[in-house]
Amino acid sequence: MVSCRRRLYHRPRDVIRVIADGRRAALSIHRYLSEERLEKTPAYFTPVPEVQIDSNLEKTPRQRMDTLPVHERKSIDREVELGFSKEVAVKEAVRCLQCHIFTIFDRAKCILCGGCVDICPKSCFRMARLDEIRGDENLSKLVESLYNVSMEEAQKLNLATVIFKDESRCIQCGLCVRRCPTGTITMEEYHRQSTFYRGRLPNLI
């Protein structure tokens, strides 16, 4: 089984990636000005026994932030966006899709029953034969290592089925995990930490 993360380029980026870009820029500026060095620790995953997501999550509308009236925006000393109240901030926060939780696949356990394809409410999964997909030499090497035959022979004998997952559709609901009869799919939380330590860097530029 192959899990594929589809990359969508020609569209606006989501707010999570924009925040990540801002964080990288801030860390770079801090590093340059303070001469402190960022020490990254290895990322890791931990299993999540059960994912709790409100069934009405996607029906909850985005909360609108109050702003200054147009005629009061003549001065640069005043913020146009007035921020959220505590109650509105909580309503907006519960719309989180928990993007730090991922579906992890153990190919060795998959029996290609198609249960995840059938139950997914967002049609994230798709099953395809080898002759229905295009891949580079890495795909050919993978097939040859698994079945000890060439890619062409595997296609003729219909030895493999590929499962694609479109990550951009996933809402981390966990239904595929519950449906999977072999424990192939698990939900796991992504962790990454980093810290600064003092010490002059020899080459900042």
ZIMO-V253561 format. One record per pair of residues at least 24 apart in sequence whose ideal C-beta (glycine too) atoms are under 10 Angstrom apart, sorted by the first residue. I is the first residue (numbers start at 0). J is the second residue. Records with the same first field share a line. If there is no record, write none. Layout:
I = J + J
//
This chain:
0 = 104 + 105 + 106 + 107 + 108 + 109 + 110 + 111 + 126 + 159 + 160 + 161 + 162 + 163 + 164 + 183
1 = 104 + 106 + 127 + 132 + 134 + 138 + 141 + 142 + 159 + 160 + 161 + 162 + 163 + 164
2 = 102 + 103 + 104 + 106 + 124 + 161 + 162 + 163 + 164 + 166 + 184
3 = 125 + 132 + 134 + 161 + 162 + 163 + 164 + 165 + 166
4 = 163 + 164 + 165 + 166 + 167 + 169
5 = 163 + 164 + 165 + 166 + 167 + 168
6 = 166 + 167
7 = 165 + 166 + 167
10 = 167
13 = 98 + 167
15 = 96 + 98 + 99
26 = 193 + 195
29 = 195
30 = 195 + 200 + 203
31 = 200 + 203 + 204
32 = 203
33 = 195 + 197 + 200
34 = 197 + 198 + 199 + 200 + 203
35 = 194 + 195 + 196 + 197 + 198 + 199 + 200
36 = 194 + 195 + 196 + 197 + 198 + 199 + 200 + 203
37 = 193 + 194 + 195 + 196
38 = 192 + 193 + 194 + 195 + 196 + 198
39 = 191 + 192 + 193 + 194
40 = 190 + 191 + 192 + 193 + 194
41 = 190 + 191 + 192
42 = 189 + 190 + 191 + 192 + 193
43 = 187 + 188 + 189 + 190 + 191 + 192
44 = 100 + 101 + 103 + 185 + 186 + 187 + 188 + 189 + 190
45 = 187 + 188 + 189 + 190
46 = 103 + 185 + 186 + 187 + 188
47 = 97 + 99 + 100 + 101 + 171 + 173 + 176 + 185 + 186 + 187 + 188
48 = 176 + 185 + 186
49 = 173 + 176 + 177 + 186
50 = 97 + 100 + 102 + 170 + 171 + 172 + 173 + 174 + 176 + 177 + 186 + 188
51 = 97 + 173
52 = 93 + 95 + 96 + 97 + 100 + 170 + 171 + 172 + 173 + 174
53 = 93 + 94
54 = 172
56 = 93 + 94 + 95 + 96 + 97 + 170 + 172
57 = 94 + 96 + 120 + 121 + 170
59 = 90 + 91 + 93 + 94
60 = 90 + 91 + 94
61 = 90 + 91 + 94
62 = 86 + 87 + 88 + 89 + 90 + 91 + 92 + 94
63 = 87 + 91
64 = 88 + 91
95 = 171
96 = 169 + 170 + 171 + 172
97 = 170 + 171 + 172 + 173 + 186 + 188
98 = 166 + 169 + 170 + 171 + 189
99 = 171 + 187 + 188 + 189 + 190 + 191
100 = 169 + 171 + 173 + 186 + 187 + 188 + 189
101 = 166 + 169 + 171 + 185 + 186 + 187 + 188 + 189
102 = 164 + 166 + 169 + 171 + 172 + 173 + 175 + 176 + 179 + 183 + 184 + 185 + 186 + 187
103 = 176 + 183 + 184 + 185 + 186 + 187 + 189
104 = 162 + 164 + 175 + 179 + 183 + 184 + 185
105 = 179 + 181 + 182 + 183 + 184 + 185
106 = 145 + 162 + 183
107 = 181 + 183
108 = 179 + 180 + 181 + 182 + 183 + 184 + 185
109 = 160 + 162 + 179 + 181 + 182 + 183 + 184
110 = 179 + 180 + 181 + 183
111 = 159 + 160 + 161 + 162 + 183
112 = 178 + 179 + 180 + 181 + 183
113 = 160 + 162 + 178
114 = 174 + 175 + 177 + 178 + 179 + 180 + 181 + 183 + 184
115 = 162 + 164 + 174 + 175 + 176 + 178 + 179 + 183 + 184
116 = 162 + 163 + 164 + 175 + 178
117 = 175 + 178
118 = 172 + 174 + 175 + 176 + 177 + 178 + 179
119 = 164 + 165 + 168 + 169 + 170 + 172 + 174 + 175 + 178
120 = 168 + 170 + 172 + 174 + 175
121 = 165 + 167 + 168 + 169 + 170 + 172 + 174
122 = 165 + 168
123 = 163 + 164 + 165 + 166 + 167 + 168 + 169 + 170 + 172 + 175
124 = 162 + 163 + 164 + 165 + 168 + 169 + 175
125 = 161 + 162 + 163 + 164 + 165
126 = 160 + 161 + 162 + 163
127 = 159 + 160 + 161 + 162 + 163
128 = 153 + 154 + 157 + 158 + 159 + 160 + 161
129 = 153 + 154 + 155 + 156 + 157 + 158 + 159 + 160 + 161
130 = 154 + 155 + 157
131 = 160 + 161
132 = 161 + 163
134 = 161
//
